[in-house]
Amino acid sequence: MRAVDRLSAIAGRGADLALVAICAMVTYEALARYVLHAPTRWTSDVATTLLLWLTFVAMAQSLRQRRMIRITALIGGRSPTAARLIELFSLVVIGGFSAMAVWLCWGEMLESIAMGRRTASMLQLPQWIVEAPVVIGFALLSLQAFADAARLWLRPAPDFGHGDAGDLPGERDTA
C-alpha cells in the first residue's frame, strides 16, 4: 500500500511540474507572438498534451489526499461505522470504474499504436501519447482506491462534516 501511495505522490509531483511547464510555454508563446511577432507552432499542442497528462495522473494523488469532490448532505453526521461503510462503497465504485476504464482504454491505445494513428493537431503527435495518460491515470486511481479501501479500518473514520472537506481524517486544526 505504501508503494501505491509513493506512485500517487510521484504522479502528483509530475503533474505539478507539468503545470509549471504549461505556464512557461504559454508565457513564452505570448512573448513570442506579441513582442517578437514570431508565434510558435508547437506550444498549443504540447501544452494541451501536458494538460491531459497532468489531469489524469493527478487523480490518484487527489484521492490519496482526500481532495476528490464529495457530496456530504446525506452522509454527514453518521456514526463512524456508517462513515467507513460509505467510504468503502465509494472507494470500491471508484476503483471498479477506474479498472474498467483502464481495460477499455488500453485496447484503444494499443490499436492506435498498431495503426499508427496521429492527432489532428499541427504537430500530428502519435495518438497514443494523448491516450496513455487516461490508461495510466485510471490505473493509478484504481490502485489508490483499492489500497485506501484495504486500509480503511486501520485509520480514523472519515469525517463527512460540513467543514473543510479536504482535511484528512485526524488532521483538523483543533487549536
C-alpha positions as a printed NumPy array, in Angstrom:
array([[  0.   ,   0.   ,   0.   ],
       [  2.943,   2.316,   0.648],
       [  4.2  ,   1.656,  -2.861],
       [  0.823,   2.751,  -4.243],
       [  0.993,   5.911,  -2.126],
       [  4.504,   6.592,  -3.427],
       [  3.379,   6.11 ,  -7.027],
       [  0.487,   8.506,  -6.457],
       [  2.799,  11.076,  -4.866],
       [  5.284,  10.795,  -7.742],
       [  2.46 ,  11.214, -10.255],
       [  1.223,  14.239,  -8.294],
       [  4.68 ,  15.82 ,  -8.386],
       [  4.876,  15.107, -12.106],
       [  1.54 ,  16.86 , -12.557],
       [  2.894,  19.84 , -10.598],
       [  5.902,  20.012, -12.916],
       [  3.662,  19.735, -15.97 ],
       [  1.631,  22.697, -14.722],
       [  4.8  ,  24.767, -14.325],
       [  5.889,  23.742, -17.832],
       [  2.494,  24.726, -19.263],
       [  2.724,  28.142, -17.617],
       [  6.224,  28.613, -19.026],
       [  5.11 ,  27.575, -22.523],
       [  2.082,  29.852, -22.537],
       [  4.204,  32.757, -21.297],
       [  6.809,  32.036, -23.966],
       [  4.11 ,  31.85 , -26.644],
       [  2.631,  35.194, -25.554],
       [  6.053,  36.858, -25.668],
       [  6.938,  35.257, -28.999],
       [  3.613,  36.217, -30.557],
       [  3.083,  39.741, -29.236],
       [  6.604,  41.013, -28.541],
       [  8.751,  39.195, -31.103],
       [  5.95 ,  38.792, -33.695],
       [  7.07 ,  35.193, -34.191],
       [  4.388,  32.793, -32.926],
       [  5.295,  29.169, -32.405],
       [  3.638,  26.113, -33.906],
       [  4.255,  23.744, -31.04 ],
       [  3.188,  25.395, -27.783],
       [ -0.541,  24.817, -28.092],
       [ -0.201,  21.109, -28.901],
       [  2.414,  20.431, -26.254],
       [  0.589,  22.443, -23.561],
       [ -2.696,  20.666, -24.333],
       [ -1.   ,  17.267, -24.192],
       [  0.654,  18.131, -20.879],
       [ -2.709,  19.301, -19.552],
       [ -4.186,  15.884, -20.391],
       [ -1.289,  14.167, -18.656],
       [ -1.446,  16.271, -15.506],
       [ -5.214,  15.953, -15.238],
       [ -5.283,  12.176, -15.392],
       [ -2.114,  11.291, -13.49 ],
       [ -3.055,  13.631, -10.625],
       [ -6.317,  11.776,  -9.912],
       [ -4.698,   9.182,  -7.646],
       [ -2.927,  11.834,  -5.596],
       [ -6.204,  13.74 ,  -5.285],
       [ -7.91 ,  10.636,  -3.928],
       [ -4.971,   9.872,  -1.627],
       [ -5.154,  13.355,  -0.128],
       [ -8.97 ,  13.233,   0.094],
       [ -9.339,  16.135,  -2.331],
       [-11.951,  14.479,  -4.548],
       [-15.403,  16.017,  -4.684],
       [-17.771,  14.622,  -2.06 ],
       [-21.463,  15.128,  -1.538],
       [-21.911,  15.238,   2.221],
       [-25.517,  16.391,   2.623],
       [-26.894,  12.869,   3.09 ],
       [-23.977,  11.288,   4.932],
       [-22.711,  13.991,   7.28 ],
       [-23.114,  13.258,  10.987],
       [-23.331,   9.467,  10.6  ],
       [-21.665,   7.052,  13.021],
       [-18.004,   6.114,  12.43 ],
       [-19.062,   2.661,  11.213],
       [-21.564,   4.118,   8.745],
       [-18.954,   6.637,   7.567],
       [-16.473,   3.818,   6.938],
       [-19.049,   1.755,   5.052],
       [-19.984,   4.74 ,   2.898],
       [-16.314,   5.444,   2.245],
       [-15.731,   1.766,   1.401],
       [-18.617,   1.81 ,  -1.064],
       [-17.307,   4.95 ,  -2.771],
       [-13.74 ,   3.57 ,  -2.951],
       [-14.954,   0.298,  -4.466],
       [-17.03 ,   2.182,  -7.042],
       [-14.084,   4.465,  -7.901],
       [-11.693,   1.511,  -8.099],
       [-14.062,  -0.593, -10.179],
       [-14.891,   2.216, -12.589],
       [-11.206,   3.048, -12.94 ],
       [-10.279,  -0.584, -13.62 ],
       [-12.989,  -0.744, -16.287],
       [-11.672,   2.486, -17.866],
       [ -8.153,   1.007, -17.981],
       [ -9.462,  -2.175, -19.602],
       [-11.426,  -0.265, -22.259],
       [ -8.827,   2.414, -22.976],
       [ -5.866,   0.01 , -23.048],
       [ -7.245,  -1.711, -26.158],
       [ -7.893,   1.631, -27.834],
       [ -4.337,   2.771, -27.115],
       [ -2.854,  -0.469, -28.458],
       [ -4.952,  -0.071, -31.597],
       [ -3.647,   3.482, -32.049],
       [ -0.084,   2.206, -31.774],
       [ -0.713,  -0.647, -34.218],
       [ -2.447,   1.585, -36.766],
       [ -0.024,   4.492, -36.367],
       [ -2.808,   6.986, -35.649],
       [ -1.848,  10.626, -35.278],
       [ -3.598,  13.578, -33.665],
       [ -5.381,  16.106, -35.883],
       [ -3.209,  18.896, -34.484],
       [ -0.417,  20.838, -36.139],
       [  2.299,  18.586, -34.69 ],
       [  0.408,  15.392, -35.557],
       [  1.632,  13.622, -32.439],
       [  1.143,   9.876, -32.221],
       [ -2.376,   9.364, -30.84 ],
       [ -1.171,   7.018, -28.096],
       [  0.646,   9.946, -26.447],
       [ -2.714,  11.57 , -25.673],
       [ -4.378,   8.235, -24.828],
       [ -1.687,   6.964, -22.449],
       [ -2.48 ,   9.407, -19.62 ],
       [ -6.037,   8.064, -19.474],
       [ -4.773,   4.497, -19.061],
       [ -2.012,   5.42 , -16.61 ],
       [ -4.169,   7.839, -14.631],
       [ -7.062,   5.444, -14.18 ],
       [ -4.668,   2.575, -13.361],
       [ -3.12 ,   4.693, -10.603],
       [ -6.561,   5.794,  -9.396],
       [ -7.768,   2.199,  -9.254],
       [ -4.706,   1.09 ,  -7.29 ],
       [ -5.083,   4.015,  -4.883],
       [ -8.8  ,   3.392,  -4.369],
       [ -8.29 ,  -0.287,  -3.591],
       [ -5.299,   0.459,  -1.321],
       [ -7.361,   3.046,   0.57 ],
       [-10.248,   0.567,   0.84 ],
       [ -7.903,  -2.124,   2.204],
       [ -6.639,   0.127,   4.99 ],
       [ -9.933,   1.883,   5.696],
       [-10.471,   0.107,   9.02 ],
       [ -6.891,   0.851,  10.157],
       [ -7.313,   4.631,  10.423],
       [ -9.856,   7.022,  11.927],
       [-13.283,   7.05 ,  10.305],
       [-13.714,   9.605,   7.522],
       [-15.176,  12.927,   8.606],
       [-18.037,  13.951,   6.358],
       [-18.84 ,  17.133,   8.268],
       [-19.53 ,  20.416,   6.543],
       [-16.153,  21.908,   7.473],
       [-13.11 ,  21.764,   5.199],
       [-13.843,  18.519,   3.367],
       [-10.264,  18.408,   2.135],
       [ -8.771,  17.63 ,   5.534],
       [ -7.502,  14.127,   6.041],
       [ -9.047,  12.335,   8.998],
       [ -7.311,  13.399,  12.186],
       [ -5.626,  16.41 ,  10.555],
       [ -8.102,  19.12 ,  11.502],
       [ -6.691,  22.021,  13.401],
       [ -8.283,  21.861,  16.829],
       [ -6.433,  24.837,  18.289]])
